[in-house]
Amino acid sequence: MIFRGKEMLVWSLNNYLGLANHPAVRKADTEATERFGLGNPMGARMMSGQTKYHEQLESDLASYEKKEAAYLLNYGYMGMVSIIDSLIDRHDVVVYDSDAHACILDGLRMHLGKRFVYPHNNMDKLEQQLKRARKLADQSGGGILVITEGVYGMVGDLGDLKGILQFKDKYGFRLLVDDAHGFGTMGPTGAGTSEEMEVMDGVDVYFGTFAKAMAGIGAFVATNKPIIKSLAFNMRSQIYAKSLPLPIVVGSIKRLEMIRTQPELREKLWIIVHALQNGLKVKGFDIGRTGSPVTPVFLKGGLYEGTQIVADLRENFGVFCSMVIYPVVPKGVIMLRLIPTAAHTLDDVKYTIDAFDAIKQKLEQGLYSSPFIPSVAEKY
């Protein structure tokens, strides 16, 4: 990436499988754009926005996720908001993980019924909330929806799907999994975190995005046919919005085909993931509990130190990565978030680990502690 005229080694893009600039993907996108243009189909799915290509992609996705049906979403964030809004009514009770993504929280804000949160991946607290939810649902005549993520995108740990599903028969809930970061990267065939954990049948509603492993835009939901039909006629963000343009749909068909038939893309990704994560641990870095490609690096410090660290990495080492500070992480903690991809090389990994080792030594020596942050942008 070129940033302010300088080439950077970037670790901030969710281009997990390296498809963003893959020649086959660019060819498919270009040909579809030349054939259909970006405007078609004009209209929402329920009006004039339905094509055989949309139906083909949905069929392919449903087969991949071992579900009866799937439905395309023009945007992942708004799609998830509408999924939650459409699945439940005021009689239903929702139980969700405390680390849920913002799109889940925004969907829950629209819920007129009861909702309970449990501490992240704490199965004892989950059961306590399920007991409360079951009692209320029995009184109201509603159901229970449990919401979790497959891969938690900020720190990379996995939702405890097996732990959640141990309570399913006892408390009678449906499980919705947001697997934005797991789709295409996790599991033997890349079908996601539920495949990785061998619990695909236990997930009632599966959500995946095209914006990460697929290096595109849009998303989908996969579940049984009655729920898909209900969602198609009730998701306001889809009913009252334009259908996905055909170049995106046709391009997504090609991307999914490559994910399903070229396991070497995923194998390359995981070579880079293991090299980066193992290399960082050898150097003494704390990378948390990640079980996915998402690689957090935890350091001690605050805003001053964090700002100077990322500036040093960018300006003096040519390494571009994201910084996360309070209130997303506790005070006194700096998190540098790295996203390894199949487009990276082992040389990229080695160079980055060496750069991180250098900034760690500077941090320990107090060289980033000054509150006066030098401007690195004056010459621009």
VOGU-3710 file (C-alpha; in Angstrom, 3 decimals, decimal comma):
1> mifrgkemlv> 0,000/0,000/0,000  1,171/3,542/-0,732  0,593/5,824/2,274  1,442/9,493/1,787  3,844/8,632/-0,980  5,635/5,815/0,871  5,244/2,101/0,295  4,067/0,241/3,395  3,997/-3,363/4,549  0,358/-3,516/5,607
11> wslnnylgla> -1,103/-5,727/8,356  -4,491/-4,006/8,586  -6,445/-5,496/5,681  -8,923/-8,376/6,068  -7,824/-9,771/2,705  -7,261/-13,164/4,352  -6,896/-15,330/1,239  -5,213/-12,726/-0,936  -8,142/-12,570/-3,345  -8,391/-8,767/-3,575
21> nhpavrkadt> -5,824/-8,563/-6,376  -5,860/-12,171/-7,558  -5,750/-12,236/-11,384  -8,679/-14,660/-11,669  -10,814/-12,493/-9,395  -9,937/-9,277/-11,195  -10,722/-10,938/-14,531  -14,142/-12,115/-13,289  -14,931/-8,688/-11,847  -13,858/-6,891/-15,017
31> eaterfglgn> -15,791/-9,166/-17,375  -18,938/-8,950/-15,242  -18,694/-5,157/-15,098  -18,239/-4,915/-18,866  -21,218/-7,211/-19,439  -23,703/-5,855/-16,886  -22,419/-2,470/-15,695  -22,548/-1,456/-12,040  -26,176/-0,361/-12,141  -27,872/-3,690/-12,796
41> pmgarmmsgq> -30,134/-4,989/-11,471  -32,018/-1,788/-10,706  -34,258/-2,222/-7,686  -34,651/-4,264/-4,514  -34,816/-8,048/-4,493  -38,585/-8,094/-4,004  -39,115/-5,849/-7,033  -36,731/-6,002/-9,993  -33,496/-6,948/-8,212  -33,759/-10,738/-8,529
51> tkyheqlesd> -31,560/-12,572/-11,054  -30,462/-16,125/-11,702  -26,985/-15,148/-10,548  -28,263/-14,066/-7,149  -30,080/-17,389/-6,870  -26,998/-19,327/-7,967  -24,783/-17,662/-5,366  -27,359/-18,321/-2,657  -27,592/-21,970/-3,652  -23,792/-22,307/-3,638
61> lasyekkeaa> -23,534/-20,681/-0,214  -26,281/-22,853/1,280  -24,537/-25,985/-0,005  -21,183/-24,799/1,353  -22,648/-24,153/4,809  -24,770/-27,328/4,766  -28,007/-25,365/5,178  -31,293/-25,628/3,313  -31,149/-22,095/1,944  -29,281/-18,794/1,984
71> yllnygymgm> -30,111/-15,165/1,294  -27,818/-12,395/0,090  -27,405/-9,149/2,037  -26,299/-5,899/0,427  -24,196/-4,980/3,487  -23,080/-7,134/6,383  -23,591/-4,568/9,145  -27,119/-3,556/8,182  -27,898/-7,143/7,268  -27,157/-8,343/10,794
81> vsiidslidr> -29,231/-5,525/12,297  -32,193/-6,599/10,155  -31,676/-10,310/10,806  -32,022/-9,757/14,555  -34,936/-7,372/14,113  -36,748/-9,876/11,873  -36,051/-13,058/13,825  -37,528/-11,934/17,137  -40,511/-10,041/18,515  -41,417/-8,607/21,912
91> hdvvvydsda> -42,321/-12,033/23,299  -38,853/-13,470/22,607  -35,799/-13,340/24,854  -32,240/-12,821/23,626  -29,066/-13,991/25,363  -25,798/-12,709/23,911  -22,051/-12,570/24,533  -20,683/-9,396/26,110  -18,055/-9,007/23,372  -20,624/-9,016/20,565
101> hacildglrm> -19,891/-6,849/17,512  -21,483/-3,423/17,169  -23,869/-4,650/14,449  -25,296/-7,193/16,909  -25,671/-4,550/19,623  -27,427/-2,191/17,205  -29,796/-4,983/16,206  -30,558/-5,687/19,861  -31,350/-2,026/20,520  -34,387/-2,492/18,287
111> hlgkrfvyph> -35,653/-5,447/20,305  -38,745/-4,620/22,387  -38,477/-7,718/24,564  -36,018/-8,854/27,224  -32,347/-9,431/26,582  -29,587/-10,758/28,818  -25,826/-10,530/28,387  -23,267/-13,014/29,713  -19,517/-12,387/30,243  -17,455/-13,348/27,213
121> nnmdkleqql> -17,368/-17,145/26,750  -18,385/-17,732/30,392  -20,533/-20,847/30,179  -21,573/-20,815/33,854  -22,942/-17,290/33,495  -24,539/-18,239/30,188  -26,522/-20,996/31,873  -27,656/-18,596/34,584  -28,990/-16,250/31,921  -30,584/-19,118/30,025
131> krarkladqs> -32,501/-20,103/33,168  -33,854/-16,561/33,422  -34,629/-16,483/29,711  -36,444/-19,830/29,793  -38,668/-18,686/32,637  -39,584/-15,459/30,845  -40,112/-17,160/27,490  -42,456/-19,695/29,079  -44,466/-16,852/30,562  -44,613/-14,802/27,360
141> gggilviteg> -45,048/-17,672/24,927  -41,922/-16,644/23,030  -38,643/-18,290/22,223  -34,969/-17,812/23,075  -32,285/-16,634/20,669  -28,625/-17,003/21,667  -26,154/-14,849/19,723  -22,398/-15,319/19,582  -19,551/-14,874/17,131  -17,433/-17,571/15,561
151> vygmvgdlgd> -14,221/-15,535/15,557  -14,103/-12,403/17,685  -12,493/-10,000/15,269  -10,768/-7,691/17,710  -8,587/-10,230/19,563  -9,090/-13,371/17,486  -10,383/-15,811/20,080  -13,207/-18,191/19,166  -16,742/-18,271/20,444  -17,313/-21,359/22,572
161> lkgilqfkdk> -19,840/-22,922/20,221  -19,555/-26,390/21,766  -20,019/-24,965/25,231  -23,124/-23,072/24,160  -24,634/-26,043/22,371  -24,385/-28,261/25,458  -27,357/-26,282/26,819  -29,479/-26,319/23,675  -31,694/-29,320/24,418  -32,164/-28,299/28,043
171> ygfrllvdda> -33,220/-24,696/27,383  -34,606/-24,962/23,851  -33,019/-21,980/22,087  -31,957/-21,139/18,564  -28,325/-20,194/17,928  -27,268/-17,315/15,654  -23,547/-17,149/14,840  -21,843/-14,115/13,310  -18,825/-15,682/11,585  -17,540/-12,714/9,618
181> hgfgtmgptg> -13,892/-13,513/10,353  -14,323/-17,297/10,289  -16,011/-17,701/6,911  -13,382/-18,778/4,368  -10,586/-19,085/6,930  -11,656/-21,608/9,569  -12,437/-25,313/9,204  -11,113/-28,074/6,928  -12,872/-26,603/3,872  -13,069/-22,993/5,064
191> agtseemevm> -16,784/-23,204/5,822  -16,211/-21,425/9,119  -15,813/-21,779/12,849  -18,761/-24,151/13,191  -17,033/-26,491/10,737  -13,771/-26,086/12,676  -15,585/-27,176/15,848  -17,648/-29,851/14,068  -20,969/-28,313/15,145  -22,431/-27,078/11,855
201> dgvdvyfgtf> -25,741/-28,849/12,502  -26,091/-27,100/15,853  -25,963/-23,597/14,359  -29,494/-22,584/13,394  -28,684/-19,297/11,679  -25,247/-18,680/10,158  -24,045/-15,239/9,068  -21,011/-14,645/6,857  -19,595/-11,643/5,034  -17,970/-11,152/1,627
211> akamagigaf> -15,838/-8,264/2,937  -13,058/-10,342/4,473  -11,960/-13,734/3,069  -13,931/-13,017/-0,121  -12,317/-9,568/-0,504  -15,565/-8,086/-1,783  -18,673/-6,479/-0,365  -21,999/-7,800/0,856  -22,913/-10,728/3,082  -25,309/-13,651/3,481
221> vatnkpiiks> -27,399/-15,546/5,991  -27,891/-19,337/5,789  -30,506/-21,362/7,649  -33,628/-23,424/6,916  -36,090/-22,531/4,161  -38,933/-21,227/6,359  -36,619/-18,801/8,182  -35,053/-17,614/4,916  -38,485/-16,964/3,452  -39,493/-15,039/6,552
231> lafnmrsqiy> -36,293/-12,982/6,510  -36,671/-12,180/2,807  -40,084/-10,624/3,458  -39,196/-8,866/6,719  -35,616/-7,528/6,603  -36,219/-3,829/6,101  -32,591/-3,112/5,174  -33,009/-5,444/2,190  -36,626/-4,786/1,230  -36,105/-1,040/0,994
241> akslplpivv> -32,607/-1,057/-0,492  -31,051/-1,880/-3,830  -30,054/-5,447/-4,602  -26,363/-6,329/-4,851  -25,067/-5,256/-8,294  -24,427/-8,084/-10,726  -20,643/-7,583/-10,989  -20,412/-8,097/-7,220  -22,634/-11,172/-7,356  -20,840/-12,768/-10,308
251> gsikrlemir> -17,484/-11,879/-8,767  -18,591/-13,489/-5,495  -19,547/-16,673/-7,332  -15,978/-16,837/-8,650  -14,489/-16,093/-5,226  -16,548/-18,814/-3,548  -15,561/-21,278/-6,264  -11,898/-20,537/-5,596  -12,308/-20,904/-1,836  -13,977/-24,283/-2,314
261> tqpelreklw> -11,616/-25,670/-4,960  -8,253/-24,128/-4,064  -7,357/-25,177/-0,500  -3,827/-23,963/-1,129  -5,078/-20,399/-0,584  -6,123/-21,257/2,966  -3,003/-23,365/3,511  -0,799/-20,392/2,555  -2,754/-18,174/4,932  -2,150/-20,520/7,849
271> iivhalqngl> 1,558/-20,865/7,049  1,822/-17,098/7,450  -0,422/-17,104/10,548  1,646/-19,734/12,345  4,939/-18,107/11,374  3,800/-14,692/12,616  2,164/-15,846/15,834  4,884/-18,319/16,783  7,600/-15,812/15,936  6,021/-13,142/18,106
281> kvkgfdigrt> 5,676/-15,548/21,029  9,320/-16,585/20,724  10,251/-12,901/21,057  8,225/-12,680/24,257  5,158/-10,880/22,942  1,734/-11,420/24,480  -0,726/-12,303/21,703  -3,601/-13,258/23,973  -5,830/-16,264/23,302  -6,220/-15,972/19,552
291> gspvtpvflk> -7,287/-19,137/17,768  -7,663/-17,505/14,367  -5,604/-15,441/11,919  -6,417/-12,266/13,878  -3,219/-11,498/15,815  -3,300/-9,010/18,697  -0,050/-7,845/20,265  -0,452/-6,469/23,790  1,990/-3,885/25,130  2,037/-1,689/28,233
301> gglyegtqiv> 1,385/2,001/27,754  -1,171/4,645/26,965  -2,133/7,109/24,265  1,256/8,848/24,121  3,274/5,671/23,830  0,830/4,025/21,456  0,733/6,976/19,081  4,507/7,191/18,910  4,850/3,420/18,441  2,579/3,324/15,391
311> adlrenfgvf> 4,245/6,457/14,010  7,678/4,872/14,482  6,549/1,638/12,840  5,047/3,505/9,930  7,634/6,205/9,304  10,872/4,401/10,201  10,078/0,734/9,532  7,424/1,019/6,810  5,041/-1,238/8,776  1,364/-0,221/8,834
321> csmviypvvp> -0,877/-1,758/11,485  -3,859/-0,771/13,627  -3,597/0,466/17,207  -6,286/-0,069/19,839  -6,285/1,736/23,205  -8,674/2,513/26,055  -11,679/2,243/26,232  -11,592/-0,760/23,856  -8,835/-2,296/25,993  -8,108/-1,541/29,678
331> kgvimlrlip> -6,182/1,570/30,666  -2,452/1,043/30,471  -2,735/-1,414/27,581  -1,833/-0,858/23,941  -3,004/-3,434/21,426  -1,476/-3,600/17,967  -3,741/-5,677/15,741  -2,191/-7,630/12,875  -4,106/-9,410/10,098  -1,899/-11,949/8,302
341> taahtlddvk> -2,987/-12,949/4,805  -2,037/-15,341/2,038  -0,609/-12,328/0,201  2,127/-11,907/2,820  5,442/-13,726/2,600  7,688/-15,308/5,203  10,146/-12,471/4,550  7,356/-10,021/5,454  6,822/-11,938/8,687  10,508/-11,914/9,625
351> ytidafdaik> 10,874/-8,215/8,889  7,779/-7,358/10,930  8,864/-9,439/13,931  12,258/-7,731/13,868  10,536/-4,330/13,722  8,285/-5,235/16,642  11,286/-6,445/18,620  12,932/-3,072/18,035  9,918/-1,048/19,168  9,511/-3,307/22,208
361> qkleqglyss> 13,048/-2,506/23,299  12,422/1,217/22,800  9,215/0,974/24,836  11,001/-0,802/27,682  13,723/1,888/27,617  11,091/4,605/28,006  11,820/6,186/24,633  8,105/6,528/23,815  7,100/8,053/27,151  7,260/11,752/26,243
371> pfipsvaeky> 3,846/13,456/26,065  5,179/15,573/23,204  4,442/13,644/20,032  6,587/14,805/17,110  4,662/15,486/13,931  5,571/13,108/11,135  3,165/14,757/8,708  4,603/18,287/8,507  6,354/17,665/5,205  3,102/16,497/3,670
//
